[in-house]
Amino acid sequence: MELIAIFLHLLNGEVAKIPVGLALNKVTCETAFYRVIDKNEDKNTFHYKGVEIFVYYCKNNKGDWIP
């Protein structure tokens, strides 16, 4: 199992760091992202705990970027 961290920059100025464990060899940031967000079907926006997400990125436990 690979542990990665998703960093979500929210429109209210907060930054959320969410650890995600995935049992996949080829983990993508997008795969992990879709597991933790709330998608608003009406507006094509993504939310985390009710706050719109501005940008996101992922890093592995070594600090390397995950595409």
Residue frames as qw, qx, qy, qz and C-alpha x, y, z in Angstrom:
[[0.000, 0.889, 0.457, 0.000, 0.00, 0.00, 0.00],
 [0.412, 0.265, 0.001, 0.872, 1.29, 3.42, -0.93],
 [0.186, -0.772, -0.451, 0.407, 0.55, 6.41, 1.27],
 [0.316, 0.385, 0.222, 0.838, 0.21, 9.77, -0.43],
 [0.067, -0.560, -0.433, 0.704, -0.89, 13.21, 0.74],
 [0.212, 0.657, 0.505, 0.518, -3.35, 15.35, -1.17],
 [0.185, -0.330, -0.233, 0.896, -3.01, 19.08, -0.61],
 [0.115, 0.714, 0.620, 0.304, -6.23, 21.01, -1.27],
 [0.131, -0.102, -0.123, 0.978, -6.13, 24.80, -1.47],
 [0.049, 0.654, 0.753, -0.050, -9.66, 25.98, -0.72],
 [0.144, 0.668, 0.287, 0.671, -11.32, 29.23, -1.77],
 [0.460, -0.862, -0.171, -0.128, -11.66, 30.31, 1.86],
 [0.088, 0.837, -0.476, 0.254, -7.84, 30.41, 2.17],
 [0.741, -0.433, 0.495, -0.140, -7.43, 27.15, 4.07],
 [0.453, 0.462, -0.743, -0.170, -5.10, 24.35, 3.01],
 [0.884, -0.232, 0.264, -0.309, -6.19, 20.79, 3.77],
 [0.202, 0.487, -0.847, -0.075, -3.61, 17.99, 3.88],
 [0.882, -0.063, 0.166, -0.437, -5.32, 14.62, 3.51],
 [0.165, -0.401, 0.892, 0.127, -3.40, 11.34, 3.79],
 [0.855, 0.238, -0.035, -0.460, -4.71, 8.65, 1.45],
 [0.405, -0.340, 0.841, 0.115, -3.62, 5.02, 1.38],
 [0.761, 0.426, -0.147, -0.466, -4.08, 3.29, -1.95],
 [0.724, -0.211, 0.649, 0.098, -3.34, -0.32, -2.78],
 [0.735, 0.666, 0.129, 0.015, -2.36, 0.43, -6.36],
 [0.727, -0.135, 0.206, 0.640, 1.07, 0.36, -7.96],
 [0.269, 0.285, 0.312, 0.865, 0.36, 3.19, -10.37],
 [0.107, -0.733, -0.546, 0.391, -1.38, 5.73, -8.17],
 [0.245, 0.478, 0.237, 0.810, -2.31, 9.00, -9.80],
 [0.010, -0.097, -0.381, 0.920, -3.14, 12.21, -8.01],
 [0.467, -0.078, -0.298, -0.829, -6.43, 12.40, -9.88],
 [0.614, -0.210, -0.751, -0.121, -7.49, 8.94, -8.65],
 [0.367, -0.247, -0.641, 0.627, -6.82, 9.90, -5.05],
 [0.114, 0.008, 0.055, -0.992, -8.49, 13.31, -5.51],
 [0.542, -0.187, -0.468, -0.672, -11.78, 11.81, -6.67],
 [0.563, -0.255, -0.771, 0.152, -11.84, 9.56, -3.61],
 [0.324, -0.324, -0.527, 0.716, -11.90, 12.46, -1.12],
 [0.084, 0.045, -0.062, -0.993, -13.90, 15.28, -2.75],
 [0.361, 0.547, 0.666, -0.356, -17.58, 16.11, -3.06],
 [0.160, 0.091, 0.555, 0.812, -18.57, 16.76, -6.69],
 [0.346, 0.480, 0.349, -0.727, -21.40, 19.20, -7.28],
 [0.461, 0.307, 0.770, 0.316, -23.31, 17.70, -10.20],
 [0.245, 0.871, 0.412, -0.108, -25.07, 20.99, -10.99],
 [0.045, 0.977, -0.115, -0.175, -22.07, 23.30, -11.36],
 [0.823, 0.414, -0.213, 0.326, -18.98, 21.26, -12.34],
 [0.062, -0.769, 0.449, -0.451, -17.27, 22.36, -9.13],
 [0.727, -0.062, -0.641, 0.241, -15.45, 20.31, -6.53],
 [0.398, -0.740, 0.168, -0.516, -15.84, 20.77, -2.79],
 [0.550, 0.024, -0.741, 0.385, -14.19, 19.48, 0.35],
 [0.238, -0.437, -0.671, 0.550, -16.32, 19.73, 3.49],
 [0.123, 0.844, 0.503, -0.140, -18.58, 22.24, 1.76],
 [0.089, -0.825, 0.192, 0.524, -15.81, 24.61, 0.59],
 [0.759, 0.650, -0.013, -0.035, -14.90, 24.94, -3.09],
 [0.768, -0.290, 0.304, 0.483, -11.45, 23.67, -4.08],
 [0.226, 0.891, -0.199, -0.340, -9.22, 26.12, -5.95],
 [0.530, 0.591, -0.607, -0.035, -6.23, 23.85, -6.70],
 [0.876, -0.386, 0.272, -0.099, -4.82, 20.51, -5.57],
 [0.488, 0.594, -0.638, 0.029, -1.61, 18.50, -5.80],
 [0.946, -0.312, -0.011, -0.085, -0.22, 15.28, -4.36],
 [0.159, 0.685, -0.691, 0.166, 3.06, 14.07, -2.87],
 [0.845, -0.097, -0.525, 0.014, 4.21, 10.64, -1.78],
 [0.716, -0.684, -0.095, 0.103, 5.71, 9.84, 1.63],
 [0.714, -0.081, 0.087, 0.690, 9.17, 10.77, 0.31],
 [0.037, -0.720, -0.082, 0.688, 7.99, 14.26, -0.67],
 [0.191, -0.058, 0.670, 0.715, 8.05, 13.58, -4.42],
 [0.485, 0.279, -0.019, -0.829, 5.31, 15.01, -6.63],
 [0.427, 0.207, 0.878, 0.057, 2.75, 12.55, -7.97],
 [0.127, 0.059, -0.457, -0.878, 1.38, 13.36, -11.42]]
